[in-house]
Amino acid sequence: MFKTLLLCSALTLSTASHAQTLDDTQDFVEANILGIFYHELGHALIDIEALPVFGQEEDAADVASIFLIDAFFEEEAAQNMAWNAALGFWAEANSQSHDDIAWWDVHGPDEQRFFNTVCLFYGADPDRRRDFAHDLDLPDDRAETCAEEFDLADASWGAVLDEISERGPGDSLSYTGGSGNSASLTEQILAAEVEFLNESLTLQAELIISVESCDEANAFYDPETVEIIFCEEFEDHLFQLAQDL
């Protein structure tokens, strides 16, 4: 569905020649900033487009994130992006002990989110991504269902993204934050991504994307203000996770 409409995002590592000039840490941080943003965009779309959710909304937003990675990027960049986004969950899982896992939380355990990410991305194109799944140790028993899992994601998220892209370009996403040479990496990525999305689709209501200090490494969608807030502290947290891999 939607993949035929959008081929390349505004992320700086969206071309192979540029990706080769970045070290592994930079790739990891950039991919996870956008992966997290896409997750929160999933929440925003559920709210703005009044989408039904069957099951946990956090799971639906995770699916939206990896679905957008598959839709927005050419193959080499998509694999790089998905690899690092999956490793983000793995790093989070290994940064805490079993006793520290919040089993009551609305988010699934990070290790499970890792395998879900690998499975869905692999399931979108099993022939080309067999090595991707193998290198990230996706069990054969799970791999057997991944194409079907992606088809389900495509039937839901693909239809939504087709609809909002058919509305054409607009200015429904509004970025508030730094830009230019003095901006943080997070600000540069999100500013470029908002510009890219506005050139590609239109939402039913204005969505604000902001970067601000939160005193914690976090990102979230606020339905009261219709705003995705990306905390400044998350960037340093991601750099630390990359060092701990």
Phi, psi and chi 1 to 4 in degrees:
 res  aa     phi    psi   chi1   chi2   chi3   chi4
   1 MET       -  -96.1  -71.3 -175.6  179.2      -
   2 PHE   -65.1  -23.7 -172.6   65.7      -      -
   3 LYS   -62.4  -27.0 -167.5  171.7 -177.1  178.6
   4 THR   -74.2  -12.2   61.5      -      -      -
   5 LEU   -96.9  -33.9  -58.3  175.2      -      -
   6 LEU  -128.0  121.0  -66.6  174.3      -      -
   7 LEU  -110.7  -22.2  -67.4  177.6      -      -
   8 CYS  -151.9  124.2 -174.5      -      -      -
   9 SER   -81.6  177.6  173.3      -      -      -
  10 ALA   -85.7   -0.3      -      -      -      -
  11 LEU   -57.7  141.6  179.5   63.8      -      -
  12 THR   -64.6  -23.5   55.6      -      -      -
  13 LEU   -94.7   22.4   55.8   76.2      -      -
  14 SER   -79.2   -0.9   60.2      -      -      -
  15 THR  -123.1  143.1   62.3      -      -      -
  16 ALA   -62.4  -38.5      -      -      -      -
  17 SER   -61.8  -37.3   60.7      -      -      -
  18 HIS   -75.6  -38.9 -171.7   79.1      -      -
  19 ALA   -58.7  -32.9      -      -      -      -
  20 GLN   -69.6  -16.4  -68.4  170.5   -4.0      -
  21 THR   -90.8   -5.5   70.1      -      -      -
  22 LEU  -101.6  143.1  -60.6  172.6      -      -
  23 ASP   -80.5  171.7   61.1   20.8      -      -
  24 ASP   -60.9  -36.8  -68.4  -17.8      -      -
  25 THR   -63.6  -45.3  -63.9      -      -      -
  26 GLN   -62.8  -43.6 -174.3   86.1   -6.0      -
  27 ASP   -57.7  -45.9  -81.6   -3.9      -      -
  28 PHE   -60.7  -47.5  175.6   87.2      -      -
  29 VAL   -66.5  -46.3  173.0      -      -      -
  30 GLU   -60.5  -46.3  -69.7 -168.3    6.4      -
  31 ALA   -62.5  -39.4      -      -      -      -
  32 ASN   -75.8  -31.2  -82.2  -80.5      -      -
  33 ILE   -59.9  -46.9  -72.0  171.1      -      -
  34 LEU   -72.8  -37.7  -96.9 -171.0      -      -
  35 GLY   -60.6  -41.1      -      -      -      -
  36 ILE   -67.6  -42.0  -67.4  163.0      -      -
  37 PHE   -60.1  -44.2  170.8   69.6      -      -
  38 TYR   -62.9  -36.7  -70.0  157.7      -      -
  39 HIS   -59.8  -48.0  173.5   95.8      -      -
  40 GLU   -68.4  -32.2  -59.6  -52.3  -29.7      -
  41 LEU   -62.7  -35.1 -178.2   59.9      -      -
  42 GLY   -59.3  -45.3      -      -      -      -
  43 HIS   -60.1  -42.7  -74.9  -60.6      -      -
  44 ALA   -63.5  -41.8      -      -      -      -
  45 LEU   -64.9  -39.7  -70.6  173.1      -      -
  46 ILE   -58.3  -41.3  -71.4  169.0      -      -
  47 ASP   -74.2  -55.0 -179.1   35.2      -      -
  48 ILE   -66.0  -41.6  -67.0  171.0      -      -
  49 GLU   -91.6    4.8  -57.5  -65.8  -31.7      -
  50 ALA    52.7   53.8      -      -      -      -
  51 LEU   -86.3  140.9  -55.4  178.8      -      -
  52 PRO   -73.6  145.8   27.7  -34.3      -      -
  53 VAL  -125.7  120.8  178.5      -      -      -
  54 PHE  -106.6  101.9  -57.3   99.1      -      -
  55 GLY   112.8 -160.7      -      -      -      -
  56 GLN   -74.3  130.3  -67.6  -79.9    8.2      -
  57 GLU   -63.9  -33.0 -175.7  173.6  -35.1      -
  58 GLU   -62.4  -37.6  -67.5  -63.1  -21.7      -
  59 ASP   -65.1  -41.4  -67.1  -20.2      -      -
  60 ALA   -62.6  -38.8      -      -      -      -
  61 ALA   -69.0  -36.0      -      -      -      -
  62 ASP   -61.5  -42.7  -83.0   -8.2      -      -
  63 VAL   -63.0  -42.0  172.2      -      -      -
  64 ALA   -58.2  -41.4      -      -      -      -
  65 SER   -61.8  -51.7 -179.9      -      -      -
  66 ILE   -72.4  -29.4 -164.8   62.9      -      -
  67 PHE   -63.9  -40.9 -173.2   87.1      -      -
  68 LEU   -68.7  -36.9  -69.9  170.9      -      -
  69 ILE   -59.3  -45.5  -70.7  171.3      -      -
  70 ASP   -64.2  -36.3  176.6   72.1      -      -
  71 ALA   -77.9  -36.1      -      -      -      -
  72 PHE   -90.1  -17.4  -73.6  173.2      -      -
  73 PHE  -119.3  145.6  -65.1   87.1      -      -
  74 GLU   -64.3  161.9  -60.9  -73.2    1.9      -
  75 GLU   -56.4  -50.5 -176.3   61.1   23.1      -
  76 GLU   -62.8  -44.3 -175.6  174.3   -9.2      -
  77 ALA   -67.9  -36.6      -      -      -      -
  78 ALA   -62.8  -42.8      -      -      -      -
  79 GLN   -65.1  -40.7  -71.2 -151.9   24.7      -
  80 ASN   -61.8  -43.9 -173.0   24.2      -      -
  81 MET   -64.6  -49.3  174.9   90.6  168.9      -
  82 ALA   -64.6  -39.1      -      -      -      -
  83 TRP   -57.4  -50.3  178.4  -76.9      -      -
  84 ASN   -72.0  -34.3  -78.1  -67.8      -      -
  85 ALA   -65.0  -40.8      -      -      -      -
  86 ALA   -64.3  -42.7      -      -      -      -
  87 LEU   -62.8  -26.5  -76.1 -175.6      -      -
  88 GLY   -60.1  -43.0      -      -      -      -
  89 PHE   -67.4  -39.3  -70.2  125.5      -      -
  90 TRP   -63.5  -42.4 -170.8  -98.9      -      -
  91 ALA   -64.1  -41.9      -      -      -      -
  92 GLU   -61.8  -41.3  -68.0  -77.6    9.1      -
  93 ALA   -63.2  -37.0      -      -      -      -
  94 ASN   -87.0   -2.5  -76.1  -83.3      -      -
  95 SER   -88.9   -2.8   69.2      -      -      -
  96 GLN  -136.3  153.3   55.9 -173.2  -31.7      -
  97 SER   -81.5  166.2   69.5      -      -      -
  98 HIS   -57.9  -37.0 -176.8  -87.2      -      -
  99 ASP   -68.8  -20.0  -68.1  -22.1      -      -
 100 ASP   -88.1   -8.5  -68.6  -27.7      -      -
 101 ILE   -69.1  128.2  -62.3  174.9      -      -
 102 ALA   -85.6   87.1      -      -      -      -
 103 TRP   -65.1  -19.2  -61.8  105.8      -      -
 104 TRP   -82.5  -10.2   46.4  -96.1      -      -
 105 ASP   -70.6  154.7 -167.7   43.7      -      -
 106 VAL   -71.5  -21.6  -66.6      -      -      -
 107 HIS   -80.1  144.1  -60.2   84.4      -      -
 108 GLY   -71.9  164.3      -      -      -      -
 109 PRO   -58.0  141.4  -22.6   33.2      -      -
 110 ASP   -60.0  -36.0  -71.2  -49.6      -      -
 111 GLU   -64.3  -38.1 -167.5  167.7  -13.6      -
 112 GLN   -68.1  -38.4 -174.8  177.2   54.1      -
 113 ARG   -63.9  -33.4  -63.7  172.5   80.5 -176.8
 114 PHE   -58.7  -53.1  163.9   83.2      -      -
 115 PHE   -67.3  -34.9  -76.2  110.4      -      -
 116 ASN   -62.2  -42.3  -72.6  -17.1      -      -
 117 THR   -63.1  -48.1  -63.0      -      -      -
 118 VAL   -60.6  -44.2  174.3      -      -      -
 119 CYS   -63.8  -48.7  178.1      -      -      -
 120 LEU   -64.0  -42.0  -81.3  172.1      -      -
 121 PHE   -66.2  -43.9 -175.5   75.5      -      -
 122 TYR   -60.9  -42.7  162.6   70.7      -      -
 123 GLY   -64.5  -20.7      -      -      -      -
 124 ALA   -70.1  -25.7      -      -      -      -
 125 ASP  -159.3   72.4 -163.7  -19.8      -      -
 126 PRO   -58.7  -33.7  -24.4   34.9      -      -
 127 ASP   -65.6  -45.1  -69.6  -23.9      -      -
 128 ARG   -80.8  -20.1  -77.9 -156.7  -71.0 -175.7
 129 ARG  -112.6   20.3  -62.7  171.2 -178.5  174.2
 130 ARG   -61.7  -43.8 -162.1  169.1  -52.8  -81.4
 131 ASP   -65.7  -36.8  -70.9  -17.0      -      -
 132 PHE   -56.9  -48.9  173.5   89.9      -      -
 133 ALA   -66.4  -40.2      -      -      -      -
 134 HIS   -64.8  -45.6  177.8  -92.1      -      -
 135 ASP   -67.1  -25.4  -68.1  -16.3      -      -
 136 LEU   -99.0   15.4  -73.0  173.1      -      -
 137 ASP    59.7   39.1  -65.7  -34.0      -      -
 138 LEU   -71.3  121.2 -178.0   68.8      -      -
 139 PRO   -61.0  144.6  -22.7   34.0      -      -
 140 ASP   -58.2  -37.0  -68.9  -19.7      -      -
 141 ASP   -61.6  -36.8  -72.7  -12.3      -      -
 142 ARG   -78.5  -38.7  179.2   66.4 -175.1  -83.3
 143 ALA   -57.8  -30.4      -      -      -      -
 144 GLU   -61.6  -26.2  -68.6  176.7   -0.7      -
 145 THR  -101.9   -2.6   68.1      -      -      -
 146 CYS   -67.9  -36.8  -68.1      -      -      -
 147 ALA   -63.8  -40.0      -      -      -      -
 148 GLU   -66.6  -38.2  -64.6  176.0    3.8      -
 149 GLU   -64.2  -39.8  -68.5 -179.3   47.1      -
 150 PHE   -68.3  -37.7 -178.3   82.6      -      -
 151 ASP   -59.6  -39.1  -74.1  -15.8      -      -
 152 LEU   -64.7  -41.8  -73.7  173.2      -      -
 153 ALA   -63.5  -40.3      -      -      -      -
 154 ASP   -66.5  -36.3 -169.6   32.1      -      -
 155 ALA   -67.3  -27.4      -      -      -      -
 156 SER   -98.2  -67.6   53.7      -      -      -
 157 TRP   -66.6  -35.5  -78.4  114.2      -      -
 158 GLY   -61.2  -41.7      -      -      -      -
 159 ALA   -65.1  -39.7      -      -      -      -
 160 VAL   -64.8  -45.7  172.7      -      -      -
 161 LEU   -69.6  -32.7  -65.2  171.5      -      -
 162 ASP   -59.6  -44.8  -79.4  -18.1      -      -
 163 GLU   -64.0  -46.4 -179.8  178.3  -17.2      -
 164 ILE   -73.7  -25.7   61.1  178.9      -      -
 165 SER   -76.4  -31.4   63.7      -      -      -
 166 GLU   -66.8  -18.8  -73.4  169.8    1.5      -
 167 ARG   -72.0  -13.4  -63.6  173.4 -169.3  157.9
 168 GLY    84.7 -179.3      -      -      -      -
 169 PRO   -67.8  159.8   23.9  -32.6      -      -
 170 GLY  -169.0 -156.1      -      -      -      -
 171 ASP  -136.3   37.7   56.4    1.7      -      -
 172 SER   -76.0  -18.2   56.3      -      -      -
 173 LEU  -100.5  130.1  -76.0   80.5      -      -
 174 SER  -124.3  122.4  176.1      -      -      -
 175 TYR   -98.8  131.8  171.8   73.4      -      -
 176 THR  -124.2  114.2   61.5      -      -      -
 177 GLY   166.2 -176.4      -      -      -      -
 178 GLY   -72.8  159.0      -      -      -      -
 179 SER  -152.0  169.2   59.1      -      -      -
 180 GLY    84.6 -166.9      -      -      -      -
 181 ASN   -65.4  -28.0  -65.8  -27.1      -      -
 182 SER   -85.8   -5.9   62.7      -      -      -
 183 ALA   -75.5  152.2      -      -      -      -
 184 SER   -69.8  167.6   68.3      -      -      -
 185 LEU   -58.6  -43.5  179.8   60.5      -      -
 186 THR   -57.7  -47.0  -61.4      -      -      -
 187 GLU   -63.9  -41.4  -69.5  170.9  -34.2      -
 188 GLN   -62.5  -45.2  -67.1  176.4   43.9      -
 189 ILE   -65.9  -46.6  -70.5  173.4      -      -
 190 LEU   -69.9  -37.1  -65.4 -174.5      -      -
 191 ALA   -61.2  -43.8      -      -      -      -
 192 ALA   -67.5  -38.4      -      -      -      -
 193 GLU   -67.8  -40.1 -165.0   64.0   12.8      -
 194 VAL   -62.0  -42.3  166.5      -      -      -
 195 GLU   -60.9  -44.6 -179.1  178.4   -2.9      -
 196 PHE   -61.1  -46.7  163.3   73.4      -      -
 197 LEU   -65.0  -39.7  -69.0  171.9      -      -
 198 ASN   -64.2  -27.6  -82.5  -28.8      -      -
 199 GLU   -78.3   -9.5  -68.1  172.8   -8.9      -
 200 SER  -118.1  -23.0  -52.0      -      -      -
 201 LEU  -159.4  170.0   50.1   81.0      -      -
 202 THR  -138.8  133.2  -61.3      -      -      -
 203 LEU   -93.1  166.6  -53.6 -178.0      -      -
 204 GLN   -74.6  -16.6  -69.9 -167.6  119.6      -
 205 ALA  -146.1  160.5      -      -      -      -
 206 GLU   -69.7  135.0 -178.5 -177.0   10.7      -
 207 LEU  -117.7  124.3  171.9   63.3      -      -
 208 ILE   -94.7  136.3  -60.9  170.1      -      -
 209 ILE  -119.1  122.5  -67.1   88.8      -      -
 210 SER  -131.1  155.7   62.8      -      -      -
 211 VAL  -121.5  123.5  179.4      -      -      -
 212 GLU  -151.8  164.8   59.7 -173.9   59.4      -
 213 SER   -76.7  133.1  177.3      -      -      -
 214 CYS  -124.4   -4.0  -50.3      -      -      -
 215 ASP    64.7   20.7  -66.1  -34.4      -      -
 216 GLU  -161.9  156.8   62.9  176.1  -20.0      -
 217 ALA   -83.4  101.6      -      -      -      -
 218 ASN  -155.9  164.6 -162.2    6.6      -      -
 219 ALA  -152.1  142.4      -      -      -      -
 220 PHE  -159.3  159.0   55.6   94.1      -      -
 221 TYR  -102.3  130.1  171.3   67.8      -      -
 222 ASP  -106.3  107.2 -173.9  -16.8      -      -
 223 PRO   -68.8  -22.4   24.0  -33.3      -      -
 224 GLU   -69.7  -37.7  -67.3 -172.9    3.3      -
 225 THR  -103.0   -2.0   58.2      -      -      -
 226 VAL    51.7   62.1 -165.0      -      -      -
 227 GLU  -145.1  135.5  178.8  179.9   14.1      -
 228 ILE   -94.6  120.0  -66.8  173.6      -      -
 229 ILE  -108.4  119.4  -61.7  171.7      -      -
 230 PHE  -106.9  117.7 -152.9  106.7      -      -
 231 CYS   -75.4  136.5  -59.5      -      -      -
 232 GLU   -55.6  -33.5  -65.2  173.3   -6.8      -
 233 GLU   -68.4  -17.7  -66.2   81.5    1.1      -
 234 PHE   -66.5  -34.6 -141.1  140.2      -      -
 235 GLU   -60.6  -48.1 -174.6  175.6  -42.5      -
 236 ASP   -62.8  -37.5  -72.6  -18.7      -      -
 237 HIS   -61.1  -41.2  174.9   67.6      -      -
 238 LEU   -67.8  -39.6  -68.8  172.0      -      -
 239 PHE   -61.9  -38.5  -87.9  107.6      -      -
 240 GLN   -67.3  -42.5 -175.4   59.1   55.6      -
 241 LEU   -59.1  -40.7  -77.5  179.9      -      -
 242 ALA   -62.0  -39.3      -      -      -      -
 243 GLN   -67.3  -26.8  -64.4  -58.7  -43.1      -
 244 ASP   -87.5   -7.9  -67.1  -19.1      -      -
 245 LEU   -65.0      -  -78.1  172.1      -      -
